[in-house]
Amino acid sequence: MANITELPNPFTPLAFLPPALANQFEVSRYLIAATLGAYVWDIGLNLGNEYVLLFKHKVHFPTIVYFLSRAFTLAYILAGFTFAVVPVENCSAFALGCSICVVLMQTATAMLFFLRVIAVWHPSKIAYGVFSILWIAVLGASITAPATIRAARIGSTQQCIATVTPGITELTVIMPLINDTAIFLAINYRILAHTIVADSLPARLRVFFGGTGLSALSRALIQSGQHFYLIAVATHITLLVVLKLPQLGPVYHTMVAYPGFCLINAMACLVFRRIKFGLISSDGTSQFPTTNLSLDFHAAANPGFMPRQSHYFRRTDPATLDLERNTDFSLEVLGKEETYGVEDDASQKISKTMNSA
């Protein structure tokens, strides 16, 4: 092995790390940079949608939560990228700032999930209480991140590296996983109850697993955005598995969190936008007419575009009719009225909306 004085640059950060750890550190830089690029690209693609949300719709609490979740997620990825590539004076303080971004990002994203499930289960006070507790649990679990994540300086350089990720940090993944899974199953059950005609829960489950009526159920799940929530649940499971693998060090544990949390937030925000633009019903039980799939995706990318047809949302449960009259629990949903094309004036909206705040 060459003497340290013979190295071209003996003071580069990687020169102070063992080969395996240096390789992990370099891979983490590339992954975080790729995640930042992907998230900025997603923001760029949806600038038109977000302009419409901000200036063409009334801004209420759900919309504020949406933009906060986007801002906190971007701040979290930017902080992680800066931590990985930029020399900083105080590694511990910077790691604390990154952890605080985790708290803000997770609670805002979990609030988007919460608003969705409450709209679907309105006016159930039991559902409101249960999912409120789960949201508070997510907040409490995310607070463990600033208390446990540590960082240290690499050698004599000003470059930082994550050093210790204690087991309690797994709570930042476990509780959101429990919350997201509960919300995913709760919405699925609600859709199951309104899509499959059966007299009892066992009968509905037999229909669900037996295949009869599965086409209608699958269509309802897709129209309600459940496939996006399934991706979020699967991502949390993947993050938890990676955290539990003993052969992976703290660098890998913190590294995979960036694309994971970014994807989860992107899925939650996608569902929110599609609800706001009328491509998904807020209550999860409305019946949509069958339309061309490419037309649906074109409308998702261009919220000003809507097909020339009438949209009738038929509710099968009288209890859900209160969604259109109550503004305490539900997200903004399309009202029951006919729409004809694009209206130029903001006062002539495509459909009447009601807001949750």
C-alpha positions as CSV (number, residue, x, y, z in Angstrom):
1,M,0.0,0.0,0.0
2,A,1.3,3.4,-0.9
3,N,2.3,5.8,1.8
4,I,-0.2,8.5,2.7
5,T,2.2,11.2,1.6
6,E,2.4,9.6,-1.9
7,L,-1.4,9.9,-2.4
8,P,-2.5,12.7,-4.8
9,N,-4.9,14.1,-2.3
10,P,-4.6,12.6,1.2
11,F,-7.1,15.0,2.6
12,T,-10.1,14.1,0.5
13,P,-12.9,12.8,2.7
14,L,-12.9,9.3,1.2
15,A,-9.2,8.9,2.0
16,F,-10.1,8.7,5.7
17,L,-12.7,6.0,5.3
18,P,-12.3,2.2,5.0
19,P,-12.8,1.0,1.4
20,A,-16.3,-0.5,2.0
21,L,-17.6,2.5,3.9
22,A,-16.1,4.9,1.3
23,N,-18.0,3.0,-1.4
24,Q,-21.3,3.2,0.6
25,F,-20.7,6.9,1.1
26,E,-20.2,7.5,-2.6
27,V,-23.2,5.5,-3.6
28,S,-25.3,7.5,-1.1
29,R,-24.3,10.7,-2.8
30,Y,-25.4,9.5,-6.2
31,L,-28.7,8.2,-4.8
32,I,-29.6,11.4,-3.0
33,A,-28.6,13.5,-6.0
34,A,-30.8,11.3,-8.2
35,T,-33.7,11.6,-5.7
36,L,-33.4,15.4,-5.6
37,G,-33.4,15.5,-9.4
38,A,-36.5,13.2,-9.6
39,Y,-38.4,15.3,-7.0
40,V,-37.6,18.6,-8.7
41,W,-38.6,17.0,-12.0
42,D,-42.0,16.0,-10.4
43,I,-42.5,19.5,-9.1
44,G,-41.7,21.0,-12.6
45,L,-44.1,18.6,-14.3
46,N,-46.9,19.7,-11.9
47,L,-46.2,23.5,-11.8
48,G,-49.3,24.0,-14.0
49,N,-51.5,21.9,-11.7
50,E,-50.2,23.6,-8.6
51,Y,-50.8,27.0,-10.1
52,V,-54.4,26.0,-10.7
53,L,-54.6,24.7,-7.1
54,L,-53.3,27.9,-5.7
55,F,-55.0,30.5,-7.9
56,K,-58.0,28.9,-9.5
57,H,-59.4,27.1,-6.5
58,K,-60.2,28.4,-3.0
59,V,-57.2,27.7,-0.7
60,H,-58.4,25.9,2.4
61,F,-56.7,23.7,5.0
62,P,-56.2,20.6,2.8
63,T,-54.5,22.7,0.1
64,I,-52.3,24.3,2.7
65,V,-51.3,20.9,4.0
66,Y,-50.6,19.8,0.4
67,F,-48.2,22.6,-0.3
68,L,-46.5,22.3,3.1
69,S,-45.9,18.6,2.5
70,R,-44.3,19.4,-0.8
71,A,-42.1,22.1,0.7
72,F,-41.0,20.0,3.7
73,T,-40.2,17.0,1.5
74,L,-38.1,19.2,-0.8
75,A,-36.4,20.8,2.2
76,Y,-35.6,17.3,3.5
77,I,-34.0,16.1,0.3
78,L,-32.1,19.4,-0.2
79,A,-30.8,19.1,3.4
80,G,-29.7,15.5,2.8
81,F,-27.9,16.4,-0.4
82,T,-26.1,19.3,1.3
83,F,-25.1,17.1,4.1
84,A,-23.7,14.6,1.7
85,V,-21.7,16.9,-0.6
86,V,-21.1,20.2,1.0
87,P,-18.5,20.9,3.8
88,V,-20.3,22.1,7.0
89,E,-19.1,23.6,10.2
90,N,-21.2,21.6,12.7
91,C,-22.2,18.1,11.6
92,S,-24.4,17.4,14.6
93,A,-26.4,20.6,14.2
94,F,-26.8,19.9,10.5
95,A,-28.0,16.4,11.2
96,L,-30.5,17.8,13.7
97,G,-31.8,20.1,11.0
98,C,-32.3,17.2,8.6
99,S,-34.1,15.2,11.3
100,I,-36.5,18.2,12.0
101,C,-37.3,18.1,8.2
102,V,-38.2,14.4,8.6
103,V,-40.7,15.3,11.4
104,L,-42.3,18.1,9.4
105,M,-42.4,16.1,6.2
106,Q,-43.9,12.9,7.7
107,T,-46.6,14.7,9.7
108,A,-47.7,16.8,6.7
109,T,-47.8,13.7,4.4
110,A,-49.6,11.7,7.1
111,M,-52.2,14.6,7.3
112,L,-52.9,14.2,3.6
113,F,-53.6,10.5,4.3
114,F,-55.7,11.4,7.3
115,L,-57.9,13.9,5.4
116,R,-58.5,11.3,2.7
117,V,-59.7,8.5,5.0
118,I,-61.8,10.9,7.1
119,A,-63.6,12.0,3.9
120,V,-64.2,8.4,2.9
121,W,-65.6,7.4,6.4
122,H,-67.5,10.6,7.1
123,P,-69.5,11.1,9.3
124,S,-68.1,8.2,11.5
125,K,-66.7,9.7,14.8
126,I,-65.1,6.4,15.5
127,A,-63.0,6.5,12.4
128,Y,-62.2,10.2,13.1
129,G,-60.9,9.2,16.6
130,V,-59.0,6.2,15.5
131,F,-57.1,7.9,12.7
132,S,-56.5,11.0,14.7
133,I,-54.7,8.8,17.3
134,L,-52.7,7.2,14.5
135,W,-51.7,10.6,13.1
136,I,-50.6,11.7,16.6
137,A,-48.6,8.4,16.8
138,V,-46.9,9.2,13.5
139,L,-45.9,12.6,14.9
140,G,-44.6,11.1,18.1
141,A,-42.6,8.4,16.2
142,S,-41.0,11.0,13.9
143,I,-39.9,13.1,16.9
144,T,-37.5,10.2,17.7
145,A,-35.4,11.0,14.7
146,P,-33.9,14.3,16.0
147,A,-33.2,12.6,19.3
148,T,-31.3,9.6,17.9
149,I,-29.7,10.4,14.5
150,R,-26.0,11.4,14.9
151,A,-23.3,12.6,12.5
152,A,-19.5,13.0,12.7
153,R,-16.8,14.8,10.8
154,I,-14.8,12.6,8.3
155,G,-11.2,12.8,9.5
156,S,-9.7,16.3,9.4
157,T,-12.1,17.5,6.7
158,Q,-15.4,19.4,7.1
159,Q,-17.3,16.6,5.4
160,C,-19.9,14.8,7.5
161,I,-21.2,11.2,7.7
162,A,-24.0,9.5,9.6
163,T,-22.5,7.5,12.4
164,V,-25.2,5.9,14.5
165,T,-28.8,5.1,13.7
166,P,-30.2,3.5,16.9
167,G,-33.0,0.9,16.7
168,I,-35.5,3.4,18.1
169,T,-35.2,5.3,14.8
170,E,-37.1,2.4,13.1
171,L,-40.2,3.9,14.7
172,T,-40.1,6.7,12.1
173,V,-40.9,3.9,9.5
174,I,-43.0,1.5,11.6
175,M,-45.7,4.0,12.7
176,P,-46.2,5.5,9.3
177,L,-46.4,2.0,7.9
178,I,-49.1,1.1,10.4
179,N,-50.9,4.3,9.7
180,D,-50.8,4.0,5.9
181,T,-51.7,0.3,6.0
182,A,-54.7,1.0,8.2
183,I,-55.9,3.8,5.9
184,F,-55.4,1.7,2.8
185,L,-57.4,-1.2,4.3
186,A,-60.1,1.2,5.7
187,I,-60.7,2.8,2.3
188,N,-60.6,-0.6,0.6
189,Y,-63.3,-1.9,2.9
190,R,-65.4,1.2,2.3
191,I,-65.1,0.7,-1.5
192,L,-65.8,-3.0,-1.1
193,A,-69.0,-2.3,0.8
194,H,-70.3,0.0,-1.9
195,T,-69.1,-1.9,-4.9
196,I,-69.9,-5.5,-4.1
197,V,-73.5,-6.3,-3.3
198,A,-73.6,-8.9,-0.5
199,D,-75.4,-9.4,2.7
200,S,-72.5,-9.8,5.1
201,L,-68.7,-9.3,5.4
202,P,-67.8,-13.0,4.9
203,A,-69.9,-13.0,1.7
204,R,-68.2,-9.9,0.5
205,L,-64.8,-11.4,1.2
206,R,-65.8,-14.5,-0.7
207,V,-66.7,-12.4,-3.6
208,F,-63.5,-10.4,-3.3
209,F,-61.2,-13.5,-3.2
210,G,-63.4,-15.6,-5.4
211,G,-63.2,-13.3,-8.4
212,T,-66.9,-12.7,-9.0
213,G,-67.4,-9.0,-9.4
214,L,-63.7,-8.4,-9.1
215,S,-63.6,-6.4,-12.3
216,A,-65.9,-3.8,-10.9
217,L,-64.0,-3.8,-7.6
218,S,-60.7,-3.4,-9.4
219,R,-62.0,-0.5,-11.4
220,A,-63.4,1.1,-8.3
221,L,-60.0,0.7,-6.5
222,I,-58.2,2.3,-9.5
223,Q,-60.7,5.1,-9.7
224,S,-60.3,5.9,-6.0
225,G,-56.5,6.1,-6.3
226,Q,-55.9,3.0,-4.1
227,H,-53.0,1.8,-6.3
228,F,-51.1,4.9,-5.4
229,Y,-51.6,4.2,-1.7
230,L,-50.5,0.6,-2.2
231,I,-47.2,1.9,-3.6
232,A,-46.8,4.0,-0.4
233,V,-47.5,1.0,1.8
234,A,-45.0,-1.2,-0.2
235,T,-42.4,1.5,0.1
236,H,-42.7,1.7,3.9
237,I,-42.3,-2.1,4.0
238,T,-39.2,-2.0,1.9
239,L,-37.7,0.8,4.1
240,L,-38.4,-1.3,7.2
241,V,-36.8,-4.4,5.7
242,V,-33.7,-2.4,4.8
243,L,-33.4,-1.0,8.3
244,K,-33.7,-4.5,9.8
245,L,-30.8,-5.9,7.7
246,P,-27.8,-6.1,10.0
247,Q,-25.2,-6.2,7.3
248,L,-26.2,-2.7,6.1
249,G,-24.6,0.1,7.9
250,P,-26.0,3.5,9.0
251,V,-25.0,5.1,5.6
252,Y,-27.3,2.7,3.7
253,H,-30.1,3.0,6.3
254,T,-30.2,6.8,6.0
255,M,-29.6,6.7,2.2
256,V,-32.7,4.6,1.3
257,A,-34.9,6.9,3.3
258,Y,-34.6,9.7,0.8
259,P,-36.1,8.0,-2.3
260,G,-38.6,6.2,-0.1
261,F,-40.0,9.2,1.6
262,C,-39.9,11.1,-1.7
263,L,-42.0,8.4,-3.4
264,I,-44.5,8.2,-0.5
265,N,-45.1,12.0,-0.6
266,A,-45.4,12.0,-4.4
267,M,-48.1,9.3,-4.2
268,A,-50.1,11.2,-1.5
269,C,-49.8,14.5,-3.5
270,L,-50.9,12.8,-6.7
271,V,-54.1,11.4,-5.1
272,F,-54.8,14.9,-3.6
273,R,-54.4,16.6,-7.0
274,R,-56.7,14.0,-8.7
275,I,-59.3,14.5,-6.1
276,K,-59.2,18.3,-6.5
277,F,-59.5,18.0,-10.3
278,G,-62.4,15.6,-10.0
279,L,-60.6,12.5,-11.4
280,I,-61.0,10.7,-8.0
281,S,-64.1,11.0,-5.7
282,S,-63.2,12.2,-2.3
283,D,-65.5,9.8,-0.5
284,G,-64.3,6.7,-2.4
285,T,-67.8,5.4,-3.1
286,S,-69.0,7.6,-6.0
287,Q,-69.6,5.8,-9.2
288,F,-67.7,7.2,-12.2
289,P,-68.7,6.7,-15.8
290,T,-66.3,4.6,-17.9
291,T,-64.1,6.9,-19.9
292,N,-61.1,6.5,-22.1
293,L,-57.9,6.0,-20.0
294,S,-55.8,8.3,-22.1
295,L,-58.4,11.0,-21.7
296,D,-58.2,10.6,-17.9
297,F,-54.5,11.0,-17.8
298,H,-54.6,14.0,-20.2
299,A,-57.0,15.6,-17.8
300,A,-54.7,14.8,-14.9
301,A,-51.8,16.6,-16.6
302,N,-54.0,19.5,-17.8
303,P,-56.6,20.4,-15.2
304,G,-58.1,23.0,-17.5
305,F,-59.1,20.2,-19.9
306,M,-62.2,18.1,-19.2
307,P,-64.2,15.9,-21.6
308,R,-67.5,17.2,-23.0
309,Q,-69.8,14.9,-21.0
310,S,-72.0,14.9,-18.0
311,H,-70.6,13.5,-14.7
312,Y,-73.1,12.0,-12.3
313,F,-71.9,10.8,-9.0
314,R,-74.3,8.3,-7.5
315,R,-73.9,7.4,-3.8
316,T,-75.1,4.0,-2.7
317,D,-75.0,4.9,1.0
318,P,-77.4,7.7,2.2
319,A,-74.9,8.5,5.0
320,T,-72.4,9.7,2.5
321,L,-74.8,12.3,1.2
322,D,-73.8,14.5,4.1
323,L,-70.3,14.9,2.6
324,E,-71.6,17.5,0.2
325,R,-73.2,19.5,3.0
326,N,-70.6,19.1,5.7
327,T,-67.3,21.1,5.6
328,D,-65.6,19.7,8.7
329,F,-64.2,16.4,7.5
330,S,-64.1,16.0,3.7
331,L,-61.7,17.2,1.0
332,E,-63.0,19.2,-1.9
333,V,-65.2,17.0,-4.1
334,L,-67.1,17.6,-7.2
335,G,-70.8,18.4,-6.8
336,K,-73.7,16.8,-8.5
337,E,-74.1,18.8,-11.7
338,E,-73.6,18.6,-15.4
339,T,-70.4,20.1,-16.8
340,Y,-69.8,21.2,-20.4
341,G,-66.2,21.8,-21.5
342,V,-63.8,24.4,-20.2
343,E,-64.9,27.7,-18.8
344,D,-62.6,30.7,-19.2
345,D,-63.8,32.7,-16.3
346,A,-62.8,31.5,-12.8
347,S,-66.4,32.1,-11.6
348,Q,-67.6,29.5,-14.2
349,K,-66.0,26.5,-12.8
350,I,-66.3,23.0,-14.3
351,S,-68.1,21.8,-11.3
352,K,-69.2,23.1,-7.9
353,T,-66.8,22.3,-5.2
354,M,-67.1,22.1,-1.5
355,N,-64.2,22.5,0.9
356,S,-63.2,21.0,4.1
357,A,-62.2,24.1,5.9
